[in-house]
């Protein structure tokens, strides 16, 4: 009765993100009841390995008592403090300091948000303010990448380049432009790393020239394109794009909402290539998903320009819950956990995950395995030579997710037949092995689908 009543209440009242409303009404919700480590338990008692860390955010894993205690202690002492009026709280001040100390280069200033979408929105406002302060208000054109994801807010969703986030919403805006994704597996220039990098550099140069070099404000890129299908650019791509932005005189924003805080190995994926962007956006792993929080890291030269431009006037951008003391207290504790063993465990677990997924490459449906650290994907095809994706009739997003669930595994199943993995950094060898074994079973079951078998013959 407990589970059934919740299903009906959900069906009647709760709007789910990025869902077919009618489809969800028909299928009903799967209620999660508890979690520990890398395992979640649903309302019926079924236990599953969470191979996606919630929404690639529970990087530390579930059930850390020290995180719960940090939040409870802060709630008792000071549950809320505004950062308006020159006020603040110790946890927020200390977290900003700790993060700035660890950020690449001169990203010394931190503005806190509630999550990734409003972090991206904040950068758009800061970028516009920066160029106005520089005496170049006509720099109001923004460039991002096809298949990229930069949030679901009204403005950020226009930088996002996934059709579902545009259809019916009247976006993107005419000042939001795109260049092709690097996507090595399906790049027209082939999979050679240098060719892929050269193609992206040429595309950005051409787009800036097309718009007008004096009009372009900023370029946005994810170190790994998450919601586009875990697309991993070649090593050196991110640095090359950042260097080109500097050459062209435009700001470079690295969106690390997914890749930050150990997801690819280090705290920041940018640091793997020595990249120092003008902004970094983060969220998700910042608090390991335990409470909402995002952050914008701002380079010192940007901060100084905005500060000088405003002079005695207020910079008119703010949120009620910016620098929330409870979220900040959680962020401080999570940072300790990362540096006291979780980052190292994540690196080891990530190596085991990637090796295990690579071992699946001989499966008839596996076209490519790609990833870095605890962020990976398996792309399914019905023709390896021609890289033919699964047929639409296979309903990859629905069927594969459902099968994996029945097999005791939570993964991301994309509509194009890509399986996404982002397990918690706390995973044991047994957790990783369970992910791999249950993936193999799910692939074998998918291979038996009549429409998939027919597509293999065709």
C-alpha positions, 0 to 999 in steps of 0.5 A: 500500500505504501508504494502504491499510494506513492505511485498514485500521488506522484502520478497526480501531482509531481512533475518530473524533469525531462520526461514524457508527462503522458508516458510517466503517468502510464508507467508510474514512478519507481520510488527509491527508499534508501541508499548506502555506499554505491547501492540504492534500495527501492520501496519494494526492497530491491537493491541496485548498484547505482552506476550513475551516482544519482544524476552523476552527482553523488560522487562520494557515495551514499550514507556518509554520516560525517556529511549528515552531521556537518549539515545537522550541526550547521542547521542547529547553529545557523540554518540560513545567512544571506550573503546580501548586505555585506553579510556572510557565514563562516562555512561559505567563506571557508569553502570559497577559500578552500576551493579557490586554493585548489582551482587552476591558475588565478581562478581565485573568486567564487560565486555560489549558486544552487546548481549547475543551470544557474551557475551557467546563467550567472556566467552569462551575466558576468560575461556581459558585464565584463565586456560592458566594463571593458567598453565593448558592449557589442560583444554579446554573441556566445558560442557553444558546441553541438551535443553540449549541455549547459543547463535547462534554464531559459538562457542556459538551455539555449547554449545547450545543444540537444533538441529536447531542450529547445523544442517548444521553448523558442530557443536558442536565441539568435545570439547563441551559436554552435560549432560541431562536437569533436565526437571522435567516433562519429567525426567526419574527419575520422578518429585521428586525435590531431585531425579532430582537434584541428577540425574543432579549431578551424570551426571555432575560428570560422564561427568567430569570423562569421559572427564578427571578431568584435562581437563574440563574447565567450566560448563554452565547452565541457571537458567531456560532453556529458548529456550528449552521450559522454563524448570524450575529446582527444587529449589536448583538445581542451587546451587547444580550444582554450589557447585559441580563445585567448588568441582570439580575445574571447572568454573561455568558460569550462563547464565542469558541472559533471566533470568536477570533483573527482569524476575524471580523476582530479578535482577539476578535469581542466587541471589534467591538461594545465588549462586555466579558463576564465570561468569554471562552472561546477555543481553536482559533486561539489556537495555530492548531491546531498544538498543543492549547491553550485559555484562559479569560479572567476579568474582574477582579471575578470573579477578586477574588471567587473569590480572596477567597472562597477566602482561604488555601484552594486553588481546587480546579480544575486540569489537568495540562497547564494552561499547558503551556510548548510550547503557550504558546511556540506561542501567542506566535509565532502572536500575532506572526504575527497582528499582523504581517500575518495579521489584515490579510490575513484582513480582505482575504481575508474581504471577497473571500470574502463578495463572491464568495459573495454573487455565488452568490445567484442560483443556484437552490439558494442561499437565503442567504449570511451571514458575517463576515470569514473565517467564512461560510455558504451555506444551500441551499434548494429553494424560495427563497420558502418557504425549504424546505431540501434533502430528507433524501434529498439526504444533504447532509452526505455528498454535498456534502462528497464532491463538494467534495472531488473538486473539490479543496475542503474545506468543512463540509457540515451535514446541513441543507444549510448549507455552512460556510467558515472558511479560513486567514487566510493565503489569497491571492486565488487561494486564495479564487477557487479556493474560490469556483469549486469551490463553484460547481461543487459547487452545479451538481452538486448541482442535478443530483441527481434527488432535488433536482430533484424537490424543486425541482419539488414 
